[in-house]
Amino acid sequence: MVLGTFAWLMVNNPSRRNDPLSGSVAFRREMVKAGIQMFEQAPMFGIGIGKFYEASAAFIGPYMQKVGGGPRENAHNNFVQVLAEQGVTGLAAMLWWLSAVVMYGARGHGTHPDLAARALLVAVVACIATWLTGHPLLVPEFAFVFWLYCGVLAGLTPAVRLTWPRWLVGLLVGVVLITVPLRASALRDAVWLEHLGFGLSLWQHDDEQRYREVGANFALYLPANGRPVELPIRLAPGTPPPLLVEARLRGQVVASIPISDTAWQTASITLRQGARQFELVDFAVRSPTPITALPVVLLRVGKNVLR
């Protein structure tokens, strides 16, 4: 009955409930391609747990615009999702515990036959098979039931002596821990920090462009790739001219920007290419002439543009 029902659904896929079968297959093929591309960016430890959905826009955006739908999606394949988010390490760990649950469950049934354990083992295997076309572990309600049943199956399985050498397990754990600082540095260097900073107001608008207001000290993350970054900047209304803005990277002056009026001008700042995509540049605003008191808001700073 189950096989017959499945065959009928394959042939008579209800259009009101599901997408056409060809479209569903094509969509999942695109998601697998996107997952493999993410995996290629970080093959050992992946792009990060829970990052697939946000990262997918860069890989499937054009396809989703063509077929309709949101610009972001999960993998619709639990194995590909884990491979992209956690790399070879995460996928190997998942396959290891899946194998442990299934193999020891099957072995225990062979030595101590039990009808409930057999039904539970078949159910767990059938569930795992659905991971090839879906991602049920992303649904907390389902994941809870799955882990519960895996625990029950393990409880019904006779105890098995550990065959792995303890030193090998310790070595694997040690390797993962040793690589934590390296991976943390790599993630920090690769993080996208465009238009983030400190000491700036929320975005506002004037007749020409978007801007944020700043006081005597602020900081911006700017691209560090050896190419000039153009930063629109002007005096805020009520600020006495002239002012001088010094941009410093780790205490070293990288640009001095004189500002004399409220017209927009473009400051060019070039940061040497390094390991990080963005560097935090500190800006200090001062007056070259003695002034008793400066307003709280001194400048308006627009959106920086990489040239």
Phi, psi and omega in degrees: 000318179296313180296321178294318178297318180297317179297320179296319179295324179296323182276320185246055181300114183297116184293333181286338182259321186232162172290159175304148185302319181298320179292322179296318179294317180297319179298314180294328176296319178295323180291324176296317177300316179298318179297320178295321178295320175296318178300320180295334178287327181215076189291329186280311186236005173078178183275352178123140182296130179081007184266352185300313186302310181292320183288339185296334182301325182288342185252328184245003182308306180300321180294317181292328175296325182287319184264348183090152181120176181290158182283350182233148179205158169277174192288340188056029176199108186298326181292316179293322179299314180293319180300317181289318186279329186237002174069194180299322181299312181292319180294319178298319179296318180295315179296327179296311183286331174296316179297320180298314181297312185287312184294314181290328175295317178292319180295320179295324178293327179292325181272329181225081183303135180210124185297318180296318179294323179295314179298319181293320178297315178298320180295317180296317179296318178297321179297315180299325180298328180290345180293343179290338180234008180206179179226062185296336181291349175280349179264111186304320182297319179288316183302321180300315181294320181297313180296324178298314181292323176298320178295319178296316179299318178296324179292331179277353182268132177301148182300139179240132181290138179296124181262347179282137174296138182296326180295328180290319177298315178298322180295316180297316178298318179298319179298316180298316181293321181297326183279354182303310180300321180295317180291323178296319178296319180296319178295318179297317182291331185267353186294145183265114187240025184301132176068011174268154181184191182226145176079021180243151177283178171291163181294140176228177182229145165236196183290343186252315186197174175284150180205166171232145180269145181223163177253218186285337181220134175205171182216145180226144168275122181239149179299137180243080181224017177081003180252149183292140175249124180266126184240107176293137183206149179201165175288144173282152178303133179091358179271126181288129176278167349271168174229157177236129180250122176254129177256126183235138174243112184053042177087349181261131181291125178250345178196144172237124189239107174279137180231127188240345180209185185269006175281144179293134173230161185247121175263136180253125180232128180241125178253136179298146180290134179218197181288328183273145176288327182226146175239147178274116182255126179269135179243133177237128182253128178216163178259129178289346178247148181297127177227134184295318182208138177254149177297164178293315177264120184252321189225161167242129185240126181272189182283126180285145184233129178277129180252000000 
